[in-house]
């Protein structure tokens, strides 16, 4: 007997993800305390995962996380355009 399967998107809150990333961006103390406990997989949206990975990389190398360093890192890694092409269902 074949079961009917209903495909549903995983629940997520884009505003919460964005707020967390914004907090990390504007407060270095918060970033230092929280980044080690956050995983890339904690973000549903691809753009947010890419931004977080770049933030973590900056922190690990001792570079201050700000809009300039973050943008530069994303551009160097070839990920900036992926972050700018944000769509609410970009969970790839």
Buried (B, 14 or more C-beta within 10 A) or exposed (E): EEEEEEEEEEEBEBEEBBEBBEEBBEEEEEBEEEBEEBEEEEBBBBBBBBBBBBBBBBBEEEBEBEEEBBEBBBEEEEBBEBBEEBEEEBBE
